[in-house]
Amino acid sequence: MFKRHPLDYAQQGLMNMSGHLKNSTLPILALTLGLGAFAANADTIRVGMQQEPTSLDPTTDATASIDSMLTMNVFESLTVVAENGEVKPNLATSWDVSEDGLTYTFQLASGVKFHDGSDFDAEDVLFSFNRAMAEDSVNPSKGIFKPIEKITAIDPQTVEIKLTNKDAFFLFNMGQGDSSIVAAETADTNNTNPIGTGPFKLDSWTRGDKLTLVKNTDYRDADAVALDKVEFRFISDAAAATAAMMAEELDAFPGFPAPELLPQFEADPRFRVNIGSTEGEVILAMNNAKPPFDNIEVRRAVSTAINREEIIEGAMYGQAVPIGSFYPPHGTAYVDLTGAYPHDTEKAKEMFTEAGVAGTTMTLRVPPFPYAMRSAEIIQAELSAAGIDAKVENVEWGFWLEEVYKKKNYDMTIIAHTSPNDMGNFARGPDYFYGYDDEKFTALWDAIRTEADPAKRDDLLKEGQQYLSDQAVHGFLFQMPLLGVFRTGVEGYWASSPVLYMPLKGVSNAG
């Protein structure tokens, strides 16, 4: 999954639902043998993750699993978003906002140290933000810093940030992994040796196997941290994930990849099943910058050819809500646009013919997540029925990031965008992997993000949903659910996910 961009469900463990459903006994046996030596321990939790990150720095990589494991656990930001979506103090203990809404003055927490023992102060905030805003910045959500005109350290514990215009999402964005505060001395090596200020610090990372965090005993609120050790196990195969949970070799799988097996766990008193909501919109992305998807009629034909109900049933076993645009159904501004392009194979066939693309080959390049791979097979059949030769290419996540996300080398792909308030993706211009460049929508998004009145902002968001649907920019499929399986005794995990991260500070394990 991938965050703000794609990444998508590439989130919170759940965005990482990959599509390996081969019921091979070999990987299950290997997993059992590999994990069997670890007994349940009340001070330790063993967490299954489908997606291994390519880096451990959320400020330089768009992979959502980085946030899932490290944001608000290893790294911290000025603010933090609670499970209910409320913005709360974090490294900033308080803030004042000027009457014109353009100047924010943050009071910073005192006595905070980075994991290497160095002190945290205003200079670290300046370094982190200036780094994110720099011309050569590779921050995956660089756009959230665009409203900042100037940032000043008033004193070691006070930071003033001036904006060029009002930003309705500013405080919320300051609580994201992309806004993590890092130190100049260690920033360049955070991709493999992350140094933050959070309640946990990196113990080890064995690529292809596991990542282990240990409690930061010097954390300013260490008494509130129940766990001494968190062990993330990377298990991309759904059958292997199921076997590991059933054998109690894992304590939690917050992004469980096999929705069809949830009833099995619900019937077992050893486990607790959670079905919650996320901010992850799953889309059939089309490369708007290249033929034939630079033709709106072709995009509309694709949307007419797909059957969301069939996709949800086949890929998610009914455990998802359909969407007709890029906005979560649980949001206050949601507009149900799922009826904009009723599924009609014959009509889609006519539309493809009229657009001059009937019988052509369209490549569907998908990452190794179950929701994507399962959906791709169904969509391939649906497009074939409408007269399109859809070729599915299953690729590894690193390849997807490089070729699809960075180089835009694709026709179609399937990805879950798990970041909140991310309709702004469509205003990122032709350099973003959508290849979508529309001045009207960019102006609309500018109006959305600068509107301070919630009711007026909702009206604009409704307008944005309608515009994206009318443009058929992508095939909008479904909202990713938060499916989790937990061993009885594990408490404190969020039931729903308003952001990419999953704080472990409040998690406990009765053993």
HELIX and SHEET records of a PDB file:
HELIX    1   1 GLY A   13  ASN A   16  5                                   4    
HELIX    2   2 THR A   25  LEU A   35  1                                  11    
HELIX    3   3 ALA A   64  LEU A   70  1                                   7    
HELIX    4   4 ALA A  122  MET A  133  1                                  12    
HELIX    5   5 LYS A  142  PHE A  145  5                                   4    
HELIX    6   6 PHE A  170  ASN A  173  1                                   4    
HELIX    7   7 GLY A  177  SER A  179  5                                   3    
HELIX    8   8 ALA A  187  THR A  189  5                                   3    
HELIX    9   9 ALA A  222  ALA A  224  5                                   3    
HELIX   10  10 ALA A  238  MET A  246  1                                   9    
HELIX   11  11 PRO A  259  LEU A  261  5                                   3    
HELIX   12  12 LEU A  262  GLU A  266  1                                   5    
HELIX   13  13 ILE A  296  ALA A  305  1                                  10    
HELIX   14  14 ARG A  308  MET A  316  1                                   9    
HELIX   15  15 THR A  345  GLU A  354  1                                  10    
HELIX   16  16 PRO A  370  ALA A  385  1                                  16    
HELIX   17  17 TRP A  397  PHE A  399  1                                   3    
HELIX   18  18 TRP A  400  LYS A  406  3                                   7    
HELIX   19  19 MET A  423  ALA A  427  5                                   5    
HELIX   20  20 GLU A  439  THR A  450  1                                  12    
HELIX   21  21 PRO A  454  GLN A  471  1                                  18    
SHEET    1   A 4 THR A  44  MET A  49  0                                        
SHEET    2   A 4 LYS A 229  PHE A 234  1                                        
SHEET    3   A 4 LYS A 210  LYS A 215 -1                                        
SHEET    4   A 4 PHE A 200  THR A 206 -1                                        
SHEET    1   B 2 THR A  79  VAL A  81  0                                        
SHEET    2   B 2 VAL A  87  PRO A  89 -1                                        
SHEET    1   C 4 ALA A  92  VAL A  97  0                                        
SHEET    2   C 4 THR A 103  LEU A 108 -1                                        
SHEET    3   C 4 THR A 158  LEU A 163 -1                                        
SHEET    4   C 4 ILE A 148  ASP A 155 -1                                        
SHEET    1   D 4 ALA A 252  PHE A 253  0                                        
SHEET    2   D 4 GLY A 475  ARG A 487 -1                                        
SHEET    3   D 4 PHE A 271  MET A 286 -1                                        
SHEET    4   D 4 MET A 412  HIS A 417 -1                                        
SHEET    1   E 3 ALA A 252  PHE A 253  0                                        
SHEET    2   E 3 GLY A 475  ARG A 487 -1                                        
SHEET    3   E 3 VAL A 321  PRO A 322 -1                                        
SHEET    1   F 2 THR A 361  VAL A 366  0                                        
SHEET    2   F 2 ASP A 389  ASN A 394  1                                        
SHEET    1   G 2 VAL A 490  GLU A 491  0                                        
SHEET    2   G 2 SER A 508  ASN A 509 -1                                        
END                                                                             
